């Protein structure tokens, strides 16, 4: 292991004088109910779910104390809040009227089949003001702030993500956003430190016509020109591509046989953010993020993993510059 790798790894270790804090914005978390087969009969599992919840889980594993800022409503919200709260993750202690979303999945066949779902009620203006204030307050005391997407896309008003990203960044806390659609447009406009997206979402949103490196490099350049600091695009089983201040990079990670492919992108984002929040550089953050994403698919728990295993694998992951034929959109160092 190189001296730089040792330094970056040690940056993730709290000493007795340091508490690493992170804030995760998860506006509409969900309750997930899953039926699993067991030799003695069916087992039913209840979990807090949604992008921000899964990211908080990985941040906790990477040594952070996490403030999970979301809208918790009704009896479902009460259950969610109790499920996400432990010694390293704290959720809102404010319970609102309405309900959070729920889905029930049956995995007894070995595949995931949706049995039923219930949508969340949209937060009111006063509830959103409360959520905004709690998120901003928590972010002021954090090393890093992650903005996750809404599980109910129509639940939030236009402009909320832009305002939140701008205000948190203005207070001096780096912002990492893992979004798509209109929220992605808003945080780019606000000038977030790092944007992460999947190539599938970029194609769906009409930002990219396909997943070729040339097309994605052009998309990343456009995002940076519009205000983003750095951009990372995950490409399923293909190498992740990133645009940092010193150009374009490919992240070569192993493709493990997937038990459950969901949550790999959230693992990547949270582990990347943890490394940046702990003082590591962006290339090391790409290694750690890629390792977390690669190992996630070998487990059934979304955005779960073991920190020691992630850090060991990260040391083996290559972050290499794209060759001249691919670097058609160079970005000068600031």
C-alpha positions in Angstrom: 0.0 0.0 0.0 1.4 3.4 -0.9 2.0 6.2 1.5 -0.9 8.2 0.0 -3.3 5.3 0.3 -2.3 4.8 4.0 -2.8 8.5 4.6 -6.2 8.5 2.9 -7.3 5.4 4.7 -6.3 6.8 8.1 -8.2 10.0 7.3 -11.4 7.9 7.8 -10.4 6.9 11.3 -11.8 9.0 14.1 -9.4 9.9 17.0 -10.6 10.8 20.5 -10.9 14.4 19.6 -12.8 14.1 16.3 -16.4 13.1 15.5 -17.1 12.8 11.8 -20.6 14.1 11.1 -22.7 13.9 7.9 -26.1 15.1 7.0 -28.3 13.1 4.5 -31.4 14.7 3.0 -34.0 12.1 2.3 -37.3 13.9 1.8 -39.7 10.9 1.5 -38.2 7.7 3.0 -40.2 4.5 2.7 -41.1 1.5 4.8 -40.1 -1.7 3.0 -41.7 -5.1 3.9 -40.0 -8.2 2.4 -41.1 -11.8 2.6 -38.2 -14.2 2.5 -38.1 -18.1 2.4 -36.6 -19.9 5.4 -36.5 -23.6 6.2 -38.9 -23.2 9.0 -41.4 -21.1 7.0 -41.7 -17.6 5.8 -39.8 -14.7 7.3 -41.1 -11.1 7.1 -38.6 -8.3 7.4 -39.3 -4.6 8.0 -36.7 -2.0 7.0 -36.4 1.7 6.5 -35.8 2.2 2.8 -35.1 4.8 0.2 -32.0 6.3 -1.3 -31.1 8.6 1.6 -31.6 5.8 4.2 -29.3 3.5 2.3 -26.7 6.2 2.0 -26.9 6.9 5.7 -26.3 3.2 6.4 -23.1 3.2 4.4 -21.9 6.5 5.9 -22.4 5.0 9.4 -20.3 1.9 8.3 -17.6 4.3 7.1 -17.3 5.9 10.6 -19.7 8.8 10.4 -22.4 9.9 12.8 -25.3 10.7 10.5 -28.3 13.1 10.8 -31.0 11.7 8.6 -33.3 14.6 7.6 -36.6 13.4 6.2 -40.4 13.8 6.4 -41.8 11.2 8.8 -45.6 11.1 8.8 -48.3 9.0 10.4 -48.0 5.5 11.8 -45.7 4.5 9.0 -43.4 7.4 9.8 -43.3 6.3 13.4 -42.2 2.8 12.4 -39.6 4.3 10.0 -38.2 6.6 12.6 -37.7 3.7 15.1 -36.0 1.5 12.4 -33.5 4.1 11.3 -32.4 5.4 14.7 -29.4 3.8 16.3 -26.2 4.9 18.0 -24.8 6.5 14.8 -27.9 7.5 12.8 -30.4 10.0 14.2 -33.7 10.7 12.5 -36.2 13.5 12.9 -37.9 13.6 16.2 -40.8 15.5 14.6 -43.8 13.4 13.4 -46.2 15.0 11.0 -49.7 14.3 9.7 -50.1 12.2 6.6 -48.1 9.1 5.7 -44.9 7.8 4.3 -44.8 5.4 1.4 -44.7 1.6 1.9 -44.0 -1.3 -0.5 -44.3 -5.1 0.1 -42.0 -7.4 -1.9 -42.1 -11.2 -2.1 -38.7 -12.9 -2.6 -39.7 -16.5 -1.9 -39.2 -17.4 -5.5 -35.6 -16.0 -5.5 -36.7 -12.9 -7.5 -38.2 -9.7 -6.2 -41.9 -9.4 -6.9 -44.0 -6.4 -5.8 -47.1 -7.4 -3.9 -48.5 -4.0 -2.9 -47.4 -0.4 -2.5 -48.8 2.8 -0.9 -47.7 6.2 -2.0 -46.6 8.9 0.5 -48.7 12.0 1.0 -47.0 15.2 -0.2 -45.6 17.4 2.7 -47.4 20.6 3.3 -45.6 24.0 3.0 -45.2 24.2 6.7 -43.8 20.7 6.9 -41.3 21.4 4.1 -40.2 24.6 5.9 -39.6 22.6 9.0 -37.7 19.9 7.1 -35.6 22.6 5.3 -34.6 24.2 8.5 -33.7 20.9 10.2 -31.5 19.9 7.2 -29.7 23.2 7.0 -29.1 23.3 10.8 -27.6 19.7 10.7 -25.5 20.4 7.7 -23.9 23.4 9.4 -22.3 20.9 11.9 -21.3 18.3 9.3 -18.3 17.5 7.2 -20.4 16.6 4.2 -24.0 16.8 3.1 -25.6 14.3 0.8 -28.8 15.1 -1.1 -30.8 12.1 -2.1 -33.8 12.1 -4.4 -37.5 11.9 -3.5 -39.1 8.5 -3.7 -42.2 10.4 -4.7 -41.0 12.7 -7.6 -44.0 15.1 -7.3 -43.8 15.5 -3.6 -41.4 18.5 -3.6 -41.9 21.9 -5.1 -39.7 23.3 -7.8 -36.6 25.1 -6.6 -36.2 23.3 -3.2 -33.1 21.4 -4.2 -31.5 24.4 -5.7 -32.1 26.5 -2.6 -30.9 23.8 -0.2 -27.8 23.0 -2.2 -26.9 26.7 -2.5 -27.5 27.5 1.2 -25.6 24.5 2.5 -22.6 25.2 0.2 -22.7 28.9 1.2 -22.3 27.8 4.9 -19.1 26.0 4.0 -20.3 22.3 3.9 -19.5 20.4 0.7 -22.5 19.0 -1.0 -22.7 15.7 -2.9 -25.9 15.0 -4.9 -27.1 11.8 -6.3 -30.1 12.8 -8.3 -31.9 12.7 -11.7 -34.5 14.8 -13.5 -35.4 18.3 -12.3 -33.6 18.0 -8.9 -30.4 17.3 -10.8 -30.8 20.4 -12.9 -31.3 22.4 -9.8 -28.2 21.3 -7.9 -26.0 21.8 -10.9 -27.3 25.3 -11.1 -26.5 25.7 -7.4 -22.9 24.7 -8.0 -22.6 21.5 -5.8 -19.2 20.1 -5.1 -19.9 16.7 -6.7 -22.8 15.3 -8.8 -23.2 11.5 -9.2 -25.6 10.1 -11.8 -26.2 6.7 -13.5 -25.9 6.5 -17.3 -29.4 5.0 -17.4 -30.9 8.1 -15.7 -29.0 10.4 -18.0 -30.4 8.6 -21.1 -33.9 8.6 -19.6 -33.7 12.3 -18.8 -32.6 13.0 -22.4 -29.2 14.4 -21.3 -27.3 11.6 -23.2 -28.2 9.7 -26.3 -26.3 6.6 -25.2 -23.7 5.3 -22.9 -20.5 5.6 -25.0 -17.6 7.3 -23.3 -17.6 10.2 -25.8 -21.2 10.9 -25.2 -20.8 10.8 -21.4 -17.7 12.9 -21.5 -19.7 15.6 -23.4 -22.5 15.3 -20.8 -20.1 15.7 -17.9 -18.4 18.7 -19.5 -21.8 20.3 -19.9 -22.6 19.7 -16.3 -19.4 21.3 -15.1 -19.9 24.3 -17.5 -23.3 24.7 -15.9 -21.9 24.8 -12.3 -21.1 21.4 -11.0 -17.7 21.0 -9.4 -17.0 17.3 -10.3 -19.1 14.7 -12.0 -19.2 10.9 -11.6 -21.2 8.6 -13.8 -21.7 5.0 -12.9 -22.4 2.6 -15.8 -23.7 -0.6 -14.3 -21.1 -3.3 -15.0 -18.9 -1.0 -17.1 -16.2 1.2 -15.5 -17.3 4.3 -13.8 -16.2 7.5 -15.5 -15.4 10.8 -13.7 -14.6 14.4 -14.5 -12.4 15.9 -11.9 -10.5 19.2 -11.9 -7.6 17.5 -13.7 -9.5 15.8 -16.4 -11.4 12.5 -17.2 -10.8 9.3 -15.3 -11.9 5.7 -15.5 -12.4 3.6 -12.4 -11.6 -0.1 -13.0 -13.4 -2.2 -10.4 -14.1 -6.0 -10.4 -17.5 -7.2 -11.5 -18.7 -9.7 -8.8 -21.6 -12.0 -9.3 -24.7 -10.1 -8.1 -27.0 -11.4 -5.4 -28.9 -8.1 -5.5 -27.7 -5.3 -7.8 -29.8 -2.6 -6.2 -28.1 -0.1 -3.9 -24.7 -0.3 -5.5 -24.9 3.3 -6.7 -26.0 4.5 -3.3 -23.1 2.6 -1.7 -20.7 4.3 -4.2 -22.1 7.8 -3.5 -22.0 7.4 0.3 -18.5 5.9 0.4 -17.2 8.6 -2.0 -18.7 11.3 0.2 -17.3 9.7 3.4 -13.8 9.8 2.0 -14.2 13.5 1.0 -15.7 14.4 4.3 -12.9 12.7 6.2 -10.3 14.7 4.2 -9.3 12.2 1.5 -8.7 13.3 -2.1 -11.1 12.7 -5.0 -9.1 9.8 -6.6 -9.1 7.9 -3.3 -12.8 8.7 -3.0 -13.4 7.1 -6.4 -11.5 4.0 -5.2 -13.4 3.7 -2.0 -16.7 4.4 -3.7 -16.1 1.8 -6.4 -15.2 -0.8 -3.8 -18.3 -0.1 -1.8 -20.5 -0.4 -4.9 -18.8 -3.6 -6.1 -19.1 -5.4 -2.8 -22.7 -4.2 -2.3 -24.0 -6.5 -5.1 -22.6 -9.6 -3.2 -25.0 -8.9 -0.3 -28.8 -8.7 0.2 -28.7 -5.6 2.3 -28.9 -2.5 0.2 -26.0 -0.1 0.6 -24.6 -2.4 3.2 -21.0 -3.6 3.6 -18.0 -3.9 5.9 -15.6 -1.0 6.1 -12.5 -3.2 6.4 -13.4 -5.2 3.3 -14.2 -2.0 1.4 -10.9 -0.4 2.2 -9.0 -3.6 1.3 -10.6 -3.8 -2.1 -10.2 0.0 -2.6 -6.4 -0.5 -2.6 -6.7 -2.8 -5.6 -8.9 -0.5 -7.7 -7.3 1.5 -10.5 -8.2 5.0 -11.3 -6.7 5.7 -14.7 -6.8 8.7 -17.1 -8.7 8.4 -20.3 -6.5 8.3 -23.3 -6.2 11.3 -25.7 -8.8 9.9 -28.1 -11.4 10.0 -25.4 -10.4 13.3 -23.8 -12.3 15.5 -26.1 -13.5 17.9 -23.5 -10.5 18.8 -21.3 -11.1 20.9 -18.2 -8.3 23.1 -16.9 -7.3 22.9 -13.3 -8.8 25.7 -11.2 
